Amino acid sequence: MNIGIACYPTYGGSGVVAAELGKALAERGHRIHFISYAMPFRLDSFSDNIVYHEVEISNYPLFDYPLYTPALASKIVEVAQFEKLDIIHAHYAIPHAISAYLAKQIIGKNQLKIVTTLHGTDITLVGLEPSYLSVMKFSIEQSDGVTAVSRFLKEKTLINYKIEKDIQVIPNFVDIDKYQRVDSPEIHKRLASQGEKILIHVSNFRPLKRVHDVIKIFQIVRQRIPSKLILVGDGPDRSSCEQLARDLKVFDDVKFLGKQIELVPLLSTANLFLIPSQSESFGLSALEAMACELPVIASSVGGLPELIVHGETGYIAEIGDIERMAKYTVDLLTNETKYKIFAASCRKRAVEEFNKNKIVDMYEEHYNRVLAK
């Protein structure tokens, strides 16, 4: 198949999944065309079957803001016509699904199929803005195939937009060959020179991720267990998080590492993963941690309960229940036998339920059904 992928190129989950899916499909012989305003950051190696097409944005004095939606639609038309695309896969409904629909109308309805994958905030936040509701509803209804990364997100979409659409749940996935625990003694020595336990959190430091809660949980845990906290990522809450760590007098034991491309050595060095989010449609970072044998302490929101099995691969608590999350953390880190069982269960669940080959099979089957309509 010739498949176009329209996605955000950033560090968010939708961009990661789009890039990894494209790479996996290319390995299977499909021709993949990424269409975006910048190169997706996970496209870090050459492949004969992957081509990147940049969407060029022009700035005119007449327009206060760059017109990305029509520019993306024009680029999709160009690529679809010259590369004879079978499918355009839009990751994140706004603006990708809308641009794909415009492109389809321009080149002819029967010449291009649209598959839209809903990742989360496009439904739970952006789509619920009154000014976007009708556009979101239209883009979902006009897609030839729609997938969602969790049952939670599927149900949220059907309820919020009051539509009757066959939405297939295809969860996010992990490359279990890449994401597996490796020996990183030098990194561990630099991060925890006295052999302390290491807690880790990875996110874009936005309010929804509740990184402040991560630091508060760590403060409680640190009083019971010698430990360090590793914070990976960057975003609007980073400065306030640094100030909170100073106020709580734990700053010296918290490492702010910023954005990191290679996560496996860091995850392999850690003992536990914290994700106390306010909203999480799936929790890709938690899955990557689980593949590296890291038990997860999470909030009971969105798709996280579909990923994390309470009492087997980690623990789930109510949003903002810092005391309980800290209690679960201490419980795991002070019981070596239980910890080893949880760590093994994490890897097992990632391998059996969310491995790349299994999920990419589901996408291929979905594409074939759409093309057969």
C-alpha positions in Angstrom: 0.0 0.0 0.0 0.9 3.6 -0.5 0.1 5.3 2.8 0.2 9.0 3.7 0.6 9.9 7.4 -0.4 13.4 8.5 0.8 14.0 12.1 2.3 16.4 14.5 6.1 16.0 14.6 6.5 16.8 18.3 7.3 14.8 21.4 3.7 14.1 22.2 2.2 10.6 22.1 0.3 11.0 18.8 3.5 12.0 17.0 5.4 9.1 18.6 2.8 6.6 17.6 2.5 7.9 14.1 6.2 7.8 13.5 6.7 4.3 15.0 3.7 3.0 13.0 5.1 4.4 9.8 8.4 2.8 10.4 6.9 -0.5 11.2 4.7 -0.4 8.1 7.7 0.5 6.0 9.5 -2.6 7.3 6.6 -4.7 6.0 7.1 -3.3 2.5 4.5 -0.5 2.5 5.4 2.9 1.0 5.0 5.6 3.7 4.8 9.3 3.1 5.0 11.5 6.2 3.3 14.9 5.7 3.9 17.6 8.3 5.5 21.0 9.0 8.7 19.4 10.4 10.4 16.0 10.4 8.8 13.7 13.1 11.5 13.4 15.7 11.3 9.6 15.9 12.3 9.3 12.2 15.9 8.9 13.2 17.1 6.4 10.6 17.0 6.0 6.8 14.5 3.7 5.1 13.9 3.2 1.4 10.2 3.0 2.0 9.8 6.3 3.9 9.6 9.7 2.4 9.0 13.0 4.3 7.1 15.8 2.6 7.3 19.2 4.3 4.3 21.4 4.5 5.5 24.9 3.7 3.8 27.7 5.6 3.7 31.2 4.1 3.2 34.3 6.1 1.3 37.2 4.6 0.5 40.6 6.2 -3.2 40.0 5.5 -3.3 37.0 7.8 -2.8 37.3 11.6 -2.0 33.5 11.9 -0.4 31.0 9.5 -3.0 29.1 7.5 -1.9 25.5 8.2 -5.1 23.6 7.4 -5.3 24.7 3.7 -1.5 24.4 3.3 -1.7 20.8 4.7 -4.6 20.0 2.4 -2.7 21.3 -0.6 0.3 19.2 0.3 -1.9 16.1 0.7 -3.4 16.6 -2.7 0.0 17.0 -4.3 1.4 13.8 -2.6 -1.8 11.8 -3.2 -1.8 12.6 -6.9 1.9 12.1 -7.7 2.5 9.2 -5.3 -0.9 7.6 -5.9 -1.7 7.2 -2.2 -4.3 4.6 -1.3 -4.9 6.0 2.2 -4.2 9.1 4.2 -3.9 8.3 7.9 -4.7 11.4 10.0 -3.3 11.2 13.5 -5.1 13.8 15.7 -8.4 15.0 14.2 -7.6 18.7 14.2 -6.4 19.8 11.7 -5.3 16.6 10.0 -8.6 14.9 9.4 -10.1 18.2 8.2 -7.2 18.7 5.7 -7.5 15.1 4.6 -11.2 15.6 3.9 -10.5 18.8 1.8 -7.9 16.9 -0.2 -10.3 14.0 -0.8 -12.9 16.4 -2.2 -10.4 18.1 -4.5 -8.9 14.9 -6.1 -12.2 12.9 -6.2 -14.0 10.9 -3.5 -13.1 7.5 -4.7 -9.4 8.1 -5.2 -8.4 8.5 -1.5 -9.5 6.9 1.7 -9.2 8.6 5.1 -8.4 6.8 8.3 -8.4 9.0 11.4 -6.9 8.0 14.7 -8.1 9.8 17.8 -5.4 10.1 20.4 -6.9 12.0 23.3 -6.8 15.7 23.7 -8.2 16.2 20.2 -11.4 14.7 21.7 -11.3 15.5 25.4 -10.0 19.0 25.2 -9.8 20.6 21.8 -13.0 19.0 20.5 -15.1 20.1 23.4 -14.4 23.8 22.7 -17.7 25.1 21.4 -16.1 26.6 18.3 -14.7 23.1 17.3 -17.5 20.8 18.1 -19.2 20.8 14.7 -15.9 20.6 12.9 -14.8 17.6 15.0 -18.1 15.8 14.6 -17.9 16.3 10.8 -14.3 15.1 10.5 -15.1 11.9 12.4 -18.2 11.2 10.4 -16.6 11.8 7.1 -13.6 9.6 7.7 -13.7 6.2 6.0 -12.2 4.5 9.1 -11.8 5.7 12.7 -9.7 4.3 15.4 -9.2 5.2 19.0 -6.3 4.3 21.3 -8.5 3.1 24.2 -12.0 2.0 25.0 -12.3 5.1 27.2 -11.6 7.4 24.3 -14.0 5.5 22.0 -16.8 5.9 24.5 -15.9 9.5 25.2 -16.1 10.3 21.5 -19.4 8.6 20.9 -21.0 10.3 23.9 -19.5 13.8 23.4 -20.3 14.0 19.7 -23.5 12.0 19.6 -22.6 10.1 16.5 -23.1 6.6 15.3 -19.8 5.6 13.9 -17.9 2.3 13.9 -14.8 3.2 15.9 -12.2 0.4 16.3 -10.0 0.4 19.4 -6.4 -0.1 18.4 -4.2 0.6 21.4 -0.8 2.1 21.3 2.2 -0.2 21.0 5.8 -0.6 22.0 8.8 -2.0 20.2 9.7 -4.8 22.7 13.0 -5.4 21.0 14.1 -1.8 21.6 12.3 -1.2 24.9 13.8 -3.8 27.2 15.9 -3.5 30.3 19.6 -3.0 29.7 22.5 -2.7 32.0 23.4 0.9 32.6 25.8 0.9 35.6 27.5 4.1 34.7 24.3 6.0 34.4 23.0 4.6 37.6 26.2 5.6 39.4 25.9 9.2 38.1 22.2 9.5 39.1 22.3 7.6 42.4 25.9 7.4 43.6 24.9 5.9 47.0 22.7 3.2 45.6 19.4 5.0 46.2 16.2 3.9 44.6 15.3 5.9 41.5 11.8 7.1 40.6 11.2 8.4 37.1 8.5 10.5 35.3 8.4 11.4 31.6 6.1 14.0 30.1 5.6 17.3 28.4 5.3 19.1 31.8 1.8 20.4 31.0 -0.7 21.0 33.8 -2.6 17.8 32.9 0.4 15.7 33.7 0.4 16.9 37.3 4.2 16.9 37.6 3.8 18.8 40.9 2.2 15.7 42.3 5.2 13.7 41.3 7.5 15.9 43.3 5.1 15.8 46.3 4.9 12.0 46.1 8.7 11.8 46.0 9.1 14.0 49.1 7.0 11.6 51.1 8.8 8.5 49.7 12.2 10.1 50.4 11.4 10.3 54.1 11.1 6.5 54.2 13.6 5.3 51.5 16.9 6.8 50.3 15.8 7.8 46.7 16.3 10.1 43.8 13.7 11.4 41.3 14.4 11.7 37.6 12.2 14.1 35.6 12.4 13.8 31.8 10.9 16.3 29.5 10.1 20.0 29.3 7.1 22.3 29.1 5.2 25.1 30.7 5.3 23.7 34.3 9.0 23.0 34.5 9.9 26.3 36.2 7.2 26.0 38.8 8.2 22.4 39.4 11.8 23.4 40.0 10.6 26.0 42.5 8.4 23.4 44.2 11.4 21.1 44.6 13.3 23.9 46.2 10.4 24.8 48.5 10.1 21.2 49.6 13.9 21.0 50.1 14.3 18.0 47.8 15.9 19.9 44.8 19.3 18.3 45.3 17.7 14.8 44.9 15.7 15.7 41.8 17.3 15.6 38.4 15.6 17.7 35.7 17.0 16.1 32.5 14.9 18.0 29.9 14.0 16.3 26.6 15.8 13.1 25.9 15.8 11.1 22.7 17.1 7.8 24.1 14.9 6.7 27.0 15.8 3.0 27.4 19.0 3.5 29.5 17.2 6.0 31.8 14.1 3.7 32.2 16.5 0.7 32.8 18.2 2.6 35.5 15.0 3.5 37.4 13.0 1.4 39.9 9.5 2.8 39.5 7.5 5.0 37.1 5.1 7.7 38.3 2.2 9.0 36.1 -0.4 10.8 38.3 -2.1 12.5 35.3 -5.4 14.3 35.4 -6.2 13.0 31.9 -4.5 10.2 29.9 -6.2 8.6 27.0 -3.7 5.7 26.9 -0.3 6.4 28.6 2.3 5.5 26.1 5.2 6.6 28.4 3.9 4.1 31.0 3.8 1.3 28.5 7.4 2.0 27.5 8.4 1.9 31.1 6.5 -1.4 31.6 8.4 -2.9 28.7 11.6 -2.0 30.6 10.3 -3.9 33.7 9.2 -0.8 35.6 6.1 -1.1 37.8 3.8 2.0 37.4 2.0 4.1 40.0 -0.8 5.9 38.2 -4.0 7.9 38.6 -7.3 6.1 37.8 -8.1 8.2 34.7 -8.8 7.6 31.0 -7.1 4.6 29.5 -4.6 4.0 32.3 -6.7 1.3 34.0 -6.8 -0.5 30.6 -3.0 -0.5 30.5 -2.0 -1.0 34.2 -3.4 -4.0 36.1 -3.9 -2.9 39.7 -2.0 -5.2 42.0 -0.1 -6.9 39.2 1.9 -4.4 37.1 1.5 -1.4 39.5 -1.1 0.5 41.5 -3.8 2.9 40.6 -5.1 5.7 42.9 -7.6 8.6 42.6 -6.4 11.8 41.1 -4.4 13.9 43.6 -4.2 11.1 46.2 -0.6 11.8 46.9 -0.5 9.9 50.2 -1.8 6.7 48.7 0.5 6.9 45.7 3.4 7.4 48.0 2.2 4.5 50.2 2.1 2.2 47.1 5.6 3.3 46.1 7.1 2.6 49.4 5.3 -0.8 49.6 6.8 -1.9 46.3 10.3 -0.6 46.9 10.6 -2.2 50.4 9.3 -5.6 49.3 11.9 -7.2 47.0 9.9 -10.3 46.3 6.8 -8.4 45.4 8.8 -6.0 43.3 10.3 -8.7 41.2 6.9 -10.2 40.5 5.5 -6.9 39.5 8.5 -6.1 37.3 8.2 -9.4 35.5 4.4 -8.9 35.0 5.0 -5.5 33.4 7.3 -7.0 30.8 5.0 -9.9 30.2 1.9 -7.7 29.7 3.8 -5.4 27.3 5.1 -8.3 25.3 1.8 -10.2 25.1 -0.8 -7.4 24.8 1.0 -4.3 23.3 3.9 -5.5 21.2 4.5 -3.8 17.9 3.7 -6.7 15.6 0.3 -7.5 17.1 -0.9 -3.9 16.9 0.5 -3.2 13.4 -1.4 -6.3 12.3 -4.5 -4.6 13.5 -3.8 -1.4 11.6 -3.1 -3.4 8.4 -6.4 -5.2 8.8 -8.2 -1.9 9.4 -6.7 -0.4 6.2 -7.8 -3.5 4.2 -11.3 -3.2 5.4 -11.4 0.5 4.6 -10.1 -0.1 1.1 -12.6 -2.9 0.5 -15.6 -0.7 1.2 
